[in-house]
């Protein structure tokens, strides 16, 4: 393959690619409809001209046939009058007009066939144009929908890599982290409050017990005046412990409380 052939092929391929990219379906459909309508106009003109020629041929045929009939009557009249020579001349005229009429009749038959064919083509073209217009509207709608879908997909694709979308996602993540921290803080506060109340409840029990012990100790040894007498078998000496032992017991209780 020569260099010029290769260059020519490259140029043609590039031109075809440019033309293909430049073709807008909606505009091409409109142009196709316009071209078909131009063809329809030309076909209508051709049909009109054919019909006019047919009408003219019919008139010429009728005139020639009328003249042939008239000279036929003239020949009959000349024979009736006994003028055979005049009758012969009339028959010659009649023959010429009859031949012309026959020629016009043959031509007229062809014209009628052509006119009928053109009329059928005209009707078919009108039907195709009507169908094409319907399809054009449908194809334009489909083309518009396809363009919108393509644009939407392109926009969605760009959103995944755009800085605006990335910033939006970062802000969303930041808000989620703030919410998580707030929820954690609320849970910690709730746990501290529960622990404090539990400690207060436990401390209240110990304090009540300590207060009871203090009250019991402040009463001193039991006497008949401040303590009811017990049965003889159950009574035991309460003053057997010394003050030092009571202090030791109290100190142990305080140590236990401090360890809680």
VOGU-3710 file (C-alpha; in Angstrom, 3 decimals, decimal comma):
1> xxxxxxxxxx> 0,000/0,000/0,000  1,380/3,364/-1,041  1,922/6,305/1,246  -0,760/8,412/-0,423  -3,294/5,588/-0,138  -2,610/5,296/3,574  -2,884/9,046/4,061  -6,125/9,091/2,081  -7,565/6,297/4,213  -6,564/8,038/7,459
11> xxxxxxxxxx> -8,111/11,311/6,292  -11,333/9,576/5,258  -11,576/7,685/8,554  -11,065/10,899/10,525  -13,628/12,735/8,427  -16,127/9,900/8,868  -15,559/9,974/12,619  -16,079/13,742/12,726  -19,250/13,485/10,652  -20,551/10,654/12,821
21> xxxxxxxxxx> -19,938/12,664/15,996  -21,510/15,772/14,472  -24,717/13,943/13,566  -27,458/14,912/15,973  -30,340/12,387/15,785  -33,004/15,051/16,295  -31,579/17,349/13,615  -31,014/14,449/11,212  -34,616/13,306/11,653  -35,882/16,793/10,915
31> xxxxxxxxxx> -33,655/16,984/7,833  -34,868/13,593/6,612  -38,489/14,701/6,928  -37,717/17,896/5,002  -36,061/15,926/2,207  -39,009/13,536/1,982  -41,393/16,479/1,814  -39,330/17,979/-1,003  -39,571/14,655/-2,842  -43,309/14,706/-2,231
41> xxxxxxxxxx> -43,599/18,172/-3,754  -41,654/17,083/-6,829  -43,745/13,937/-7,178  -46,946/15,938/-6,917  -45,681/18,245/-9,650  -44,845/15,237/-11,837  -48,301/13,759/-11,274  -49,909/17,090/-12,089  -47,888/17,384/-15,311  -48,747/13,809/-16,302
51> xxxxxxxxxx> -52,433/14,387/-15,670  -52,281/17,599/-17,729  -50,567/15,757/-20,601  -53,169/13,020/-20,365  -55,969/15,554/-20,543  -54,346/17,172/-23,572  -53,985/13,807/-25,306  -57,615/13,006/-24,571  -58,665/16,288/-26,142  -56,504/15,650/-29,216
61> xxxxxxxxxx> -57,848/12,121/-29,510  -61,414/13,305/-29,241  -60,772/15,979/-31,894  -59,117/13,521/-34,292  -61,846/10,976/-33,752  -64,455/13,653/-34,256  -62,863/14,757/-37,527  -62,658/11,171/-38,730  -66,362/10,716/-38,000  -67,194/14,002/-39,712
71> xxxxxxxxxx> -65,335/13,048/-42,928  -67,030/9,682/-42,798  -70,381/11,450/-42,923  -69,112/13,725/-45,734  -68,138/10,678/-47,810  -71,577/9,199/-47,310  -73,179/12,478/-48,352  -71,035/12,695/-51,508  -72,015/9,176/-52,521  -75,653/9,972/-51,958
81> xxxxxxxxxx> -75,255/12,922/-54,264  -73,504/10,750/-56,862  -70,114/12,438/-56,525  -67,813/9,479/-56,116  -64,590/11,518/-56,515  -65,615/13,850/-53,682  -66,522/10,840/-51,595  -63,037/9,393/-52,187  -61,366/12,620/-51,020  -63,533/12,635/-47,923
91> xxxxxxxxxx> -62,538/9,066/-47,124  -58,847/9,996/-47,464  -59,309/12,809/-44,938  -61,202/10,441/-42,696  -58,337/7,926/-42,918  -55,726/10,515/-41,875  -57,734/11,624/-38,855  -58,458/8,014/-37,907  -54,730/7,183/-37,967  -54,016/10,211/-35,811
101> xxxxxxxxxx> -56,743/9,162/-33,408  -55,319/5,650/-33,189  -51,831/7,024/-32,453  -53,223/9,350/-29,803  -55,208/6,485/-28,297  -52,075/4,341/-27,913  -50,182/7,270/-26,386  -53,110/8,028/-24,126  -53,132/4,459/-22,820  -49,456/4,755/-21,844
111> xxxxxxxxxx> -50,090/8,094/-20,176  -52,970/6,665/-18,189  -50,688/3,848/-16,946  -47,959/6,326/-15,997  -50,438/8,581/-14,235  -51,860/5,676/-12,220  -48,340/4,566/-11,235  -47,402/8,082/-10,166  -50,600/8,394/-8,152  -49,847/5,126/-6,342
121> xxxxxxxxxx> -46,297/6,299/-5,625  -47,654/9,614/-4,391  -50,045/7,895/-2,003  -47,266/5,575/-0,776  -44,887/8,483/-0,218  -47,527/10,449/1,685  -48,137/7,398/3,877  -44,404/6,969/4,503  -44,014/10,637/5,383  -46,917/10,424/7,832
131> xxxxxxxxxx> -45,391/7,315/9,406  -41,964/8,969/9,462  -43,372/12,003/11,277  -44,877/9,749/13,923  -41,622/7,847/14,298  -39,690/11,113/14,323  -41,583/12,368/17,376  -41,087/9,030/19,118  -37,378/8,855/18,248  -36,842/12,465/19,334
141> xxxxxxxxxx> -38,433/11,664/22,686  -36,246/8,570/23,058  -33,166/10,554/22,050  -33,964/13,254/24,620  -34,480/10,613/27,309  -31,185/8,931/26,375  -29,353/12,268/26,520  -30,855/13,035/29,929  -29,899/9,579/31,219  -26,379/9,942/29,861
151> xxxxxxxxxx> -26,021/13,375/31,440  -27,329/12,050/34,754  -24,872/9,156/34,741  -22,041/11,526/33,890  -23,038/13,849/36,727  -23,283/10,968/39,199  -19,882/9,724/38,056  -18,318/13,124/38,596  -19,826/13,401/42,080  -17,735/10,465/43,250
161> xxxxxxxxxx> -14,476/12,298/42,490  -15,447/15,939/42,995  -14,008/17,940/45,882  -17,493/19,117/46,859  -18,680/15,536/47,320  -15,532/14,653/49,258  -16,052/17,651/51,550  -19,665/16,658/52,066  -18,631/13,142/53,062  -16,006/14,515/55,474
171> xxxxxxxxxx> -18,582/16,743/57,139  -20,957/13,823/57,407  -18,263/11,733/59,081  -17,467/14,620/61,435  -21,124/14,944/62,461  -21,292/11,204/63,115  -18,199/11,419/65,335  -19,695/14,362/67,256  -22,885/12,412/67,827  -20,895/9,383/69,007
181> xxxxxxxxxx> -18,896/11,517/71,476  -22,065/13,139/72,795  -23,696/9,753/73,289  -20,602/8,398/75,084  -20,498/11,424/77,382  -24,176/10,988/78,215  -23,616/7,316/79,047  -20,636/8,176/81,281  -22,646/10,829/83,145  -25,454/8,354/83,619
191> xxxxxxxxxx> -23,063/5,719/84,988  -21,471/8,225/87,429  -24,859/9,296/88,717  -25,958/5,713/89,206  -22,700/4,947/91,081  -23,053/7,998/93,294  -26,612/7,104/94,232  -25,581/3,510/94,905  -22,748/4,736/97,141  -25,160/7,023/98,973
201> xxxxxxxxxx> -27,536/4,146/99,561  -24,719/1,912/100,841  -23,320/4,713/103,004  -26,759/5,385/104,437  -27,047/1,791/105,675  -23,618/1,916/107,338  -24,325/5,315/108,869  -27,611/4,048/110,267  -25,887/1,067/111,795  -23,135/3,281/113,238
211> xxxxxxxxxx> -25,709/5,640/114,709  -27,515/2,731/116,304  -24,279/1,505/117,846  -23,471/4,977/119,154  -26,920/5,277/120,704  -26,561/1,897/122,319  -23,134/2,791/123,687  -24,281/6,138/125,043  -26,863/4,393/127,204  -24,166/2,666/129,251
221> xxxxxxxxxx> -24,706/-0,546/131,227  -28,249/-1,721/131,319  -30,160/-0,966/134,597  -33,531/-1,966/135,787  -34,689/1,615/135,135  -33,624/1,917/131,505  -33,785/-1,703/130,346  -36,532/-4,174/130,881  -35,676/-7,142/132,989  -35,057/-10,394/131,181
231> xxxxxxxxxx> -35,849/-13,867/132,427  -33,402/-15,183/134,928  -31,938/-17,767/132,597  -31,373/-15,265/129,803  -29,804/-12,510/131,876  -26,023/-12,201/131,544  -23,758/-9,584/132,967  -23,370/-6,662/130,523  -20,664/-4,916/132,438  -18,154/-7,700/131,981
241> xxxxxxxxxx> -16,506/-5,849/129,082  -14,360/-2,945/129,898  -14,404/0,411/128,158  -11,163/-0,512/126,418  -12,804/-3,457/124,672  -15,675/-1,296/123,461  -13,217/1,221/122,109  -11,363/-1,555/120,327  -14,593/-2,780/118,738  -15,480/0,725/117,622
251> xxxxxxxxxx> -12,041/1,208/116,129  -12,371/-2,010/114,116  -15,733/-0,889/112,801  -14,257/2,429/111,720  -11,423/0,638/109,938  -13,909/-1,536/108,129  -15,911/1,515/107,081  -12,795/3,238/105,810  -11,979/0,225/103,673  -15,374/0,315/101,947
//
